[in-house]
Amino acid sequence: MNRCLLLLAAAALAVGPAQAAKKPSKADQALKAQLLEHIQELASDAYEGREPGTEGEAKTLRYIGKEWFEIGLESGTNNPRHSWFAPVTLIAREPDGSRAAFTRKGRRVYVAPGAVQAFTSGKRSLIENAPVLFVGAARAMPTRAELAGRVALLLDGGQDGSERQNALLRAGASAVLTVLDGERTLDNVIARRGRSGYALASDELGGDLEAFITREGLNGVLAGTGQSVDTLQAASNAADFAPRPLDLAVSLEATTRETRINTHNVIGKLAGRRSDAGAVLLLSHWDHFGICAEPPVEHLICNGAIDNASGVAVLTEVARKLSALPALDRDVYFVATTGEELGLLGAHAFAENPPLPLKQIVAAFNIDTVAIAPAGSPFAIVGKGMTPLDAGIAAVAKAQKKKLVDGLAANAYVRRQDGWALLQHDVPTVLVSTAWSDVPRMERFMETDYHRPADVLKPTIELGGAVDDVNFLVALARHFADVKKVPTAAK
């Protein structure tokens, strides 16, 4: 252990006044040191932020695979061609080209350069001379007959998000052209939509087509018609407003540049005595954002010490403790997922190509951003009330003399972690951790270090709650792997 790690260990193992009444056991002190060592390794600059498809990924996979093998896990991919590492192919997409042209009564109408920007989720989308249907602010959805073959002209009205545009596309519009008639600018839209979007290579994305036009741009297109953005706004605000065609047609084209990223989930397994009785799953994402800043910033790497080197550390130590126990009834799978930061993609890939039928998973526990809470903190359930697991978790908490927080405050984060991806595939999944029991504390982390180069290993890192998480997750895994306590899959 080098001098830096010794200093960090000394700080992390120190017992503050609030904890002096209950000194950690020697086993918990050793566990805390082991967690610290994992985090120091995975969050070091040598891993360059663990970005999928980079040398940082290769180092991460080698480290996790070596640790899990030495613990005594076996490969859980159930695929001899891909032992331990399950391939996941991602597609990065970013806008590459945009074109817009307007006509009225067959004659070309001038539109100012830079007044319109089109986007597509597919590789290329194109419509030619489609009539325009003005839908106001889309407070009421037009019929499919009204939208079919038309471009819906929508007033932005300062409403961020894409819910209305997506609804219009689903309802049959060939494209949606949004008028930026509020505070949002075209530069705002381009900055947000111009970033790379990610998807699994297996995802079949439609060629949906969205475009945005400035107030000045649309006023120029409507010049000489007696209409303007102001008159359209007034019409939209009328009590008897109904969608109406405009004497206008538009051609839109958008293209996207695609880059393939070859990455991997790591899957290990602790074989049980009754592999036919289902399985318990524990997972945690290994990925982060890589090199995420530019000079003159001094530190360029998003190391992801808390998010989520700490989660991988907890997952690994749960595996170590379970492997030292007598064999459980059910198999226990351990998955370190890729692409969580890109949209929970590794978890989705696992669910789409699982090493066992998903219906056989009795319970799944996600582990994310855990080095936050001090020892003795209560536990929160992210996903509380959404699965049949709550009663079993409560029973284990009572047996272990652990407190569960009341209420559903932690569920505000349910869509932001891998458990949500598995829930979409009907896998009963929750995140149970001390870290999420104090939402204001978690929010402070998110407002400061989260997803920034500041999320590095610091001497002040709090590992007391992470130790508690390991011990409680071991108890949860043992409970749900016991066919007498949980005789059938919790569905």
Disulfide bonds with the S-S distance in Angstrom:
Cys292-Cys302 2.04
